[in-house]
Amino acid sequence: MIAALIATLSGCKESERFEINYSDATPPGKPVISQEYKALYGGVRIYFTPPEDKDVLTVDAIYRNQNGKKFWFSSSYFSDSIDVEGFSDTLPKNISVYAVDRAGNKSEEQVITVVPKEPAVTRIAKSVAVKPGFGSFYIDWRNELRQVSNIYVNYSYNHNSKTMEYNTIYTSTDTVERKYIRVEDLPETTPIRVKVQVEDRYGNIGSPFVEIPDIYLIKDEKIPKDQWTIPKTNDSIGGEPQGDWNGYEGRSEKIIDDAISDGFNMNMGITPAGKGRTGNIKDGNLPCNFIIDLGEEWEISRIVTHQRDALTTNTNQTGRGWYYLWENVGIYSMYIYNDTFSRWDSVATHKILFPPDLSGQQYRIMAQAGDMAYLYPEDPHFSAPTRWFRYEAKYAFANDYTGLGVVGLSEITLYGRKKIINN
């Protein structure tokens, strides 16, 4: 009975705290601010004890940057600390801290002087690297703190006696990022000038625009598909069976016919439901091979894959459809056949990433442009000469890249150069 009475009184006290239409003119007491704070990258964590006032809702902090712009942060009265971010350097900063009650009254402000660690934005700027590749160049950076950052990329080159200039902005919170910028059909002898700058959500600049030394792309070409053939289902090449991509409306040959699934056609391959390659039905259909005979030896540089869309369910072509969802391949591995040692050599495993929170039409545009991956992304170069290429679907997008059931694929396109014969 005593416990029930305490719970009832506590409940009444909390209901008063959030009472509707409550108003008073009495400011709450000041929170007790600890002078011991924790320095963060580009910020600090301030510890406090909230005042005893029964109507206190939050403990807030205000920071004004060097330009006089004010940033506001808030923490529940249930908490014992508040994080303040957005510092542009490691100089001492003054932070105002105060309590707010449910009527909007503010306590007297208290000022605490803090010294933060190096801003996250400068750490990101130091990590930026630009590398040339095949038909594109790419930008790498690290964001260990996963803070919202904008990466500004300006690049230009001369083409047909004209200077072509482009500006691109990427917004990122991922720990490790890589963005490809396509510049197809540019000669290897044409320099590309690149400048990069990093900015955080508080307007802090990591550094002035950094000019990258001129880069030169590596020239490759689309490997023509008119000589391609594929083994029959379950036929083995080098001990690896060709997968069954003829389930439902899918057909294996559609994966190399240079036509993509866009919601109006059936240009796709789909694995049938049933046992996986291990023979155990619980293993689903993955991994599943798609093996290609290129007709002659090629040195492969990159791959572009296309996903399947839903059939005729999106006739206005504005929504997302099935792109980046369900049965579409999300993770795959690549292999080339080593004829000298009669074995498949592993090349790389690729995960198809996509930015979150885009419109359906944006997802559609991205998917229909195709997902590109280098065979050797860390050090772009051509593969050893090979006549056989093996694409191994490992996981579908379903259940956060763990899908093992039916899987669909619309198109595979390869780039490279013909085998170089040394005399």
NUBALUM-165606 format. One record per residue (C-alpha): x, y, z. Coordinates in pm, whole numbers, padded with zeros to 5 digits, always signed. Layout:
BEGIN
XYZ ...
END
This chain:
BEGIN
+00000+00000+00000 +00287+00239+00082 +00453+00165-00255 +00124+00224-00436 +00077+00554-00253 +00428+00672-00349 +00368+00576-00713 +00037+00763-00714 +00191+01079-00567 +00484+01059-00814 +00241+01019-01103 +00044+01324-00989 +00366+01522-00961 +00472+01432-01315 +00125+01505-01456 +00152+01854-01304 +00481+01902-01483 +00314+01854-01822 -00022+02010-01737 -00196+02168-02039 -00252+02547-02041 -00024+02583-01740 +00119+02933-01690 +00314+03122-01429 +00560+03408-01420 +00813+03262-01179 +01144+03162-01337 +01295+02834-01224 +01611+02806-01021 +01952+02780-01183 +02096+02439-01269 +02413+02351-01082 +02691+02346-01345 +02994+02128-01293 +03321+02295-01388 +03444+01951-01497 +03340+01907-01860 +03436+01662-02134 +03608+01803-02442 +03471+01659-02768 +03584+01698-03128 +03441+02037-03220 +03236+02050-02900 +03204+01977-02528 +02979+01785-02289 +02871+01996-01992 +02750+01820-01677 +02476+01966-01456 +02226+01901-01178 +01880+02039-01265 +01705+02272-01018 +01449+02129-00776 +01155+02322-00931 +00874+02077-01006 +00791+02240-01342 +01140+02239-01499 +01137+02076-01844 +01479+02133-01998 +01831+02259-01940 +01947+02461-02243 +02277+02600-02368 +02363+02879-02612 +02684+02928-02804 +02764+03228-03026 +03029+03176-03292 +03289+03426-03407 +03037+03578-03650 +02779+03633-03378 +02550+03355-03498 +02368+03186-03211 +02333+02807-03175 +02091+02657-02924 +02107+02314-02762 +01860+02149-02524 +01862+01854-02287 +01581+01697-02082 +01571+01762-01709 +01601+01382-01675 +01956+01406-01811 +02274+01506-01631 +02461+01653-01928 +02424+01854-02248 +02639+01836-02563 +02732+02162-02735 +02879+02136-03087 +02979+02353-03379 +03311+02500-03269 +03543+02603-03552 +03873+02581-03360 +04031+02484-03029 +04025+02830-02868 +03835+02884-02538 +03457+02928-02578 +03193+03078-02348 +02871+02878-02313 +02555+03009-02146 +02352+02747-01958 +02005+02792-01805 +01687+02601-01709 +01345+02638-01875 +01010+02552-01714 +00688+02440-01880 +00556+02798-01896 +00865+02903-02092 +01030+03092-01809 +01409+03091-01811 +01639+03083-01516 +01935+03314-01479 +02207+03223-01731 +02537+03083-01612 +02850+03107-01825 +03110+02833-01840 +03435+02863-02035 +03543+02549-02221 +03819+02438-02457 +03711+02184-02726 +03916+01936-02924 +03993+01974-03293 +03672+02030-03496 +03537+01728-03679 +03519+01928-04002 +03898+01980-04012 +03954+01609-03946 +03733+01524-04243 +03911+01778-04463 +04250+01621-04381 +04123+01277-04483 +03998+01372-04831 +04173+01189-05115 +04103+01208-05491 +04204+00926-05726 +04168+00881-06102 +03990+00577-06235 +03813+00433-06539 +03569+00676-06698 +03553+00854-06364 +03751+00977-06068 +03654+00919-05709 +03675+01095-05375 +03735+00922-05042 +03695+01072-04695 +03651+00964-04335 +03398+01093-04083 +03461+00892-03766 +03221+01105-03562 +02941+01066-03819 +02859+01436-03803 +02658+01592-04087 +02906+01736-04338 +02890+01883-04687 +03166+01800-04935 +03195+02055-05217 +03367+01927-05531 +03453+02164-05816 +03614+02015-06125 +03691+02132-06477 +03862+02023-06798 +03899+02138-07156 +03689+01969-07423 +03650+02073-07787 +03821+02407-07715 +03577+02480-07433 +03634+02478-07057 +03380+02252-06891 +03314+02336-06525 +03101+02141-06276 +03008+02177-05909 +02886+01887-05698 +02782+01872-05331 +02766+01556-05122 +02606+01540-04777 +02732+01260-04560 +02716+01108-04213 +02882+00773-04292 +03211+00681-04127 +03381+00602-04458 +03262+00747-04788 +03354+00703-05154 +03185+00894-05432 +03244+00833-05803 +03218+01121-06048 +03171+00995-06402 +03350+01168-06688 +03301+00922-06972 +03486+00940-07306 +03755+01179-07187 +04099+01112-07342 +04374+00990-07111 +04581+01295-07205 +04321+01549-07084 +04394+01681-06733 +04109+01725-06486 +04143+02001-06228 +03971+01927-05896 +03910+02142-05587 +03749+02015-05266 +03614+02189-04956 +03440+02052-04644 +03175+02234-04440 +02976+02122-04136 +02611+02197-04056 +02716+02492-03839 +02879+02670-04131 +03236+02590-04026 +03482+02537-04311 +03741+02262-04272 +03989+02447-04492 +03993+02672-04799 +03927+02494-05127 +04209+02240-05163 +04341+02212-05517 +04425+01857-05616 +04713+01802-05861 +04581+01739-06213 +04447+01388-06257 +04422+01181-06576 +04163+00910-06627 +04247+00557-06735 +04094+00470-07071 +03881+00157-07106 +03591+00057-07328 +03265-00128-07304 +03323-00495-07379 +03090-00578-07670 +02827-00836-07587 +02780-00975-07937 +03039-01246-07865 +02915-01327-07515 +02759-01661-07433 +02649-01820-07107 +02664-02184-06995 +02341-02374-06948 +02196-02392-06599 +02400-02624-06373 +02680-02665-06630 +03011-02621-06447 +03304-02405-06546 +03615-02459-06337 +03409-02647-06078 +03149-02371-06040 +02789-02433-06161 +02595-02181-06365 +02301-02063-06157 +01936-02090-06258 +01808-01744-06351 +01504-01869-06543 +01248-01855-06262 +00907-01692-06305 +00927-01417-06570 +01309-01419-06568 +01540-01555-06837 +01919-01591-06809 +01989-01444-07154 +01809-01122-07059 +02093-01037-06820 +02331-00974-07113 +02095-00833-07379 +02176-00462-07321 +01818-00383-07215 +01718-00297-06859 +01403-00361-06659 +01216-00030-06630 +00866-00139-06526 +00737-00201-06879 +00934-00509-06982 +01072-00835-06850 +01442-00783-06926 +01568-00964-06620 +01682-01291-06472 +01520-01431-06158 +01615-01734-05952 +01327-01976-05887 +01207-02055-05537 +01343-02378-05396 +01666-02526-05270 +01987-02329-05266 +02312-02440-05421 +02392-02643-05106 +02079-02850-05158 +01938-02732-04826 +01611-02541-04868 +01676-02324-04561 +01978-02176-04738 +01752-02012-04998 +01881-01940-05348 +02202-01758-05260 +02484-01750-05335 +02406-01797-05702 +02647-01773-05998 +02608-01599-06329 +02898-01705-06553 +02984-01527-06879 +03204-01645-07167 +03343-01320-07314 +03431-01492-07644 +03795-01388-07626 +04039-01273-07361 +03985-00932-07206 +04145-00737-06926 +03847-00620-06719 +03836-00285-06539 +03483-00230-06404 +03126-00355-06396 +02790-00180-06421 +02484-00368-06293 +02114-00284-06323 +01833-00390-06094 +01491-00512-06187 +01177-00305-06143 +00821-00415-06074 +00621-00501-06387 +00365-00248-06516 +00281-00136-06162 +00434+00207-06206 +00309+00325-06543 +00378+00693-06480 +00745+00611-06413 +00776+00851-06120 +00794+00622-05817 +01068+00406-05675 +00917+00080-05790 +01129-00214-05676 +01464-00040-05706 +01695-00091-05404 +01439-00321-05246 +01347-00683-05176 +01487-00940-05421 +01732-00716-05607 +02096-00813-05557 +02254-00594-05289 +02590-00767-05238 +02787-00964-05496 +03136-01103-05551 +03343-01110-05871 +03585-01369-06004 +03797-01416-06317 +03906-01753-06447 +04280-01822-06433 +04343-02054-06726 +04708-02112-06629 +04616-02267-06295 +04263-02381-06391 +04097-02191-06106 +03871-01898-06028 +04061-01604-05879 +03865-01383-05641 +03860-01015-05738 +03633-00819-05501 +03303-00815-05315 +03081-00513-05376 +02789-00376-05174 +02546-00154-05366 +02492+00153-05150 +02234+00424-05191 +02168+00754-05012 +01866+00744-04778 +01565+00973-04785 +01548+01040-05158 +01229+01079-05358 +01097+00783-05555 +01197+00950-05880 +01554+01007-05758 +01589+00640-05668 +01455+00552-06012 +01705+00778-06190 +01995+00634-05989 +01893+00273-06050 +01838+00317-06422 +02180+00482-06456 +02324+00161-06311 +02554+00086-06021 +02924+00098-06115 +03204-00079-05933 +03575-00115-06006 +03726-00460-05992 +04018-00311-05797 +03876-00002-05623 +04172+00072-05394 +04422+00070-05682 +04235+00097-06014 +04392-00124-06279 +04298-00389-06534 +04260-00753-06443 +04479-01028-06578 +04359-01148-06921 +04058-01376-06892 +03785-01521-07111 +03551-01610-06825 +03388-01381-06571 +03184-01503-06273 +02930-01285-06093 +02819-01438-05763 +02503-01292-05608 +02545-01323-05231 +02264-01125-05065 +01954-00937-05172 +01845-00601-05031 +01571-00774-04829 +01604-00760-04450 +01893-00514-04455 +02116-00701-04702 +02050-01047-04557 +01799-01173-04812 +01870-01530-04929 +01552-01616-05116 +01447-01540-05473 +01680-01284-05630 +01652-01070-05943 +01902-00904-06173 +01836-00704-06489 +02171-00646-06662 +02548-00692-06637 +02783-00473-06842 +03162-00501-06832 +03439-00260-06932 +03805-00325-07005 +04051-00362-07289 +04149-00646-07518 +04436-00864-07403 +04768-00694-07466 +05000-00929-07655 +05364-00869-07571 +05603-00950-07852 
END
